């Protein structure tokens, strides 16, 4: 809180400098003020680039599922289908598959590993930042306002749950949704619009939330160009979206494709006041000024200048809908708010810039700068909190030596299959195992499906261990295993350098080793 107040004070002083310049008619002071804001935004952009280099070679999970994502990539490269019947060796994640396939050419060069998957994610985040800059510059004719938008996007890395450079599809969902809408916003030609719709459909194949952007994009084209001129957009979206999804070849994807990508996630969400509270709380805590400015500008254009509503204002309700869908899944991390948060930034910046043009009072009292100062302050976090330990490589080698010193099989439900050096048995990961059974009101403890998948753990053929990030007896899915597995060693902070990044659900690092000690051998 103190740090955020200091940021607010620092940028507030810059706003006061601008205010003094505006009142005195001093261009030098106003330029100094906007330069200070630009420097602050550039500092966050530069730090984000540093974070990419800091993270890309981290040897273990930055996010719980990263090594599992690598396992998906390796299955594709081995010619195996992704969506197959759950087993103790592999349970697929309930995501669309395109991120894995896009990573294949990079894996040919760099190998099927964490570095490759993170590199691809970083390219998606970079692409999203470029489109944000281009979109805001197009509507403001200002590099400064575009820089503010990208600076806010970079500063929001922690608020977006530190996901965008992880081995995950979020950055590519965002990039393709932004790029498709940017092409539509250009109003160049029908071919450009069709390309935009195509890229929007591609976003769906990265993550199912992309379907909302497809629907919104085609509706915008229909609203802007008329129904008679938009039938091709509807046809393309339908053909490459629901039709292709329904006919997706099981030879490549696996016969369980629709089960994992439709049936499983359809069970996760349920209306709750806690979910609505989470949704509103997230928006207010992190984007109060931007969300307010973006919403006000959107309503103004819809009411007063409905023919001038650009695609970014039009799509704000659709982006917010993706956040609602995520918030109603109580087991989700805050990465589900990334598209909504990005739209708050874009529309908020566009709204503030428009207010400076329309209302002299906004410029006179530097209200736009005060709003930007408040927004940067809300998004501020301790930069050190997202940097990984320089001792991580050494700790990882120590972990491998420790695992290889044990006299039996080790199951590590929160790690996933390591890249090399040791093989956990069984390999099934906690997250997809819970995904296929969880939902509102479902008791996941000692579930029959879980017991079936963990038969090698429940009845091992020899000495066996479980390596946990937190006490086994507290695990809502696997706690029943504590009847047969007893704590052998609390490793303390020995592997703390291998901690995951801070997120809504913090998993930290491998710490507790449990040994199989059956009560009735």
Buried (B, 14 or more C-beta within 10 A) or exposed (E): EEEBEEBBEBBBEBBBBBBBBBEEEBEEBBEBBBEBBBEBBBBBBEBBBEBBEBBBEBBBBBBBBBBBBBBBBBBBBEEEBBBBEBEBBBBBBBBBBBBBBBBBEBBEEBBBBBBBBBBBBBBBBBBBBBBBBBBBBBBBEEEBBBBBBBBBBBBBBBBBBBBBBBBBBBBBBBBBBBBBBBBBBEEEEEEBBBBBBBBBBBBBBBBBBBBBBBBBBBBBBBBBBEEEEBEEBBBBBBEBBBEBBEEBEBEBBBEBBBBBBEEBBEBBBEEEEEBEEBBEEBBEEBBBBBBBBBBBBBEBBBEEEEEEBBBBBBBBBBBBBBBBBBBBBBBBBBBBBBBBBBBBBBBBBBBBBBBBEEEEEBBEBBBBBBBBBBBBBBBBBEBEEBBBBEEBBEBBEBBBEBBEEBEEBBBBBBBBBBBEEBEBBBBBBBBBBBBBBBBBEEEBEEBEBBEEBBEBBBEBEEEBBBBBBBBBBEBEBBBBBBEBBEBBBEBEEBBBBBBBBBBBEEBBBBBBBBBBEEEEE
